[in-house]
Structures are given as structure tokens and as C-alpha cells.
């Protein structure tokens, strides 16, 4: 039995969606495998609905749309939001940043086709957990720019990629700092290979140890793409996280606050919370997300 992240077993566990009256599955946002998405509408309310686009985590190594990791996003159905769950290529299928190109292609497809499914794509939030948060942040802050853009992905190249906000939960944003940040809080990493070419970070960097490819690390660090025009962002992390150091989220949000201010870039550290959705779905954390989203969808910044 192995403890390495990339050698862990995987079993799909579906999200609880049986009680949702209106749902569509396996809609292709572009050609090819793992380029499909699912849409869920609230059972009550007036269409078109504001949208949560959810991006699951799994180290970009495993995972599927509409798995149990969609549950935090499904909480927003009761508040009148539609929820979209999308698939993307895994690292053993396509190298990074293919996954960012795919997320942007899905957003453009939804901008073009969303009204057919009662989606108000002018009120769209990107939400991600773990590596899904990394994708959400990179796609959201570089929307409609030359950064992380590939014109061969998707059909609707002129459609907007803009989203109104980002909910980022315990993501990796500074992948060469894992060992240093864990050491600073005397936290033992869950995976002994952390920081090496065999780690999640190593796979992200083309099977290279982060310390060996500083230019590549710098190229994918979200802090280098933050601007005063970036979407509002709320970041969550747990102080007992042994997979991704919580300092990653602190650094991202503090840098974002320098660009758009503390009201539009909020940080929430959850004392004793671990890596995974379970510690971030309670009423308190849900309400923090909901209040932030409702606030930013009402505010139009110049």
C-alpha cells in the first residue's frame, strides 16, 4: 500500500442531486473527452438564475463532475442559484495549463448557450476547491486577457470569459513554498513526497521538483496576474490543512487586497479545519460565502 498522492485509489462518489427537478447532463462545451458539463437549476425562483460554476479538486490527477465535491456548490440552490459542474483534462491526459484553457472554453460556451438553460451569465461566480480553486483563480483573474489563452479551445472565441466573483477554497497558489510553509507552522505534510518531482506540485510542473524550475513556478503563480480589474475574491483555508499550506490562501488574498481592497478580497481562516469539503460546509461558512456573493453581485465597480 502506497501513501503517495498520485498512487492513491479513486472511486467516484456522486453528488446528491436526485431531488433537483431541472438538470442537464453531459453537455459538450467543446469537442473531445472530459469536455462536458452538467447544469442544475433551483426548484423554486424566477429564471434566469445567477450561476455558480464549480470546479472540483483532486490534484488535477483525479476527479469527475457532479461528484460529492459538488455539495458545497449545491448549497446555493436554495438561495436561487443555478449550479454548473464541469469536467476538464487531468494531468496524466494533458499538461498544465490545458485545464485553464478548458475552464475558459466552458465559460465562453455558457456565455453563448446559457440562456437556453435559464442561466443569467451576467451574474456568474467561479467556485473551486483545492486544485479546482487554483483553476478558478487563474481563469477568473486572466479572463479576456492574453494570459492563459488558447484560441484552439472551444467554438466561441469572441464570447466573454468574465465572471463577477471567485470563491477559492484551500487552493495551491505558490507551489514552490509547500515545504517552507509547512515547516513554519510545524505541520507534517500528509504526503511525504511534498516538494519533490513525485508530488502534486511536481506533476503540475511537468514532473519537475518546484525548486528546479523557478521560471515555470513564477509563470503559473496567480499573484503575477492580479490587477485592479480582477473579480472580487473570497478565500477559505483551514489551519490544520496537511495537503496545502494555509499560508497559500493568506498570501493570495493579501496580494488581492492590495489591488481591489479588503471588502472585495476577503480571507477566512477556519481554525482546525482540514483539507476537503467537510469542514467548509457548515452554516457559518456557507453564510459567509453567500453574503459575499450577494454583495458583489449588487455592486458594480468602475
Secondary structure, DSSP 8 states (H G I E B T S, - for coil): ----GGG------B---TT-SSEEEEEESSSSTT-EEEEE--SSS-SSEEEEEEE--STTTS--TTBGGGHHHHGGGGGT-EEEEE----TTTS-TTHHHHHHHHHHHHHHHHGGGGTEEEEEEEEEEETHHHHHHHHHHHTTTSSTT--TTSSS-TTS----SEEEEES----TT-HHHHHHHTT---SSTTTTSTTSHHHHHTTS--GGG-HHHHHHH-GGGG--TTS-EEEEEEETT-SSS-THHHHHHHHHHHHHH-TTTEEEEEETT--SSGGGG-SHHHHHHHHHHHHHHHH----
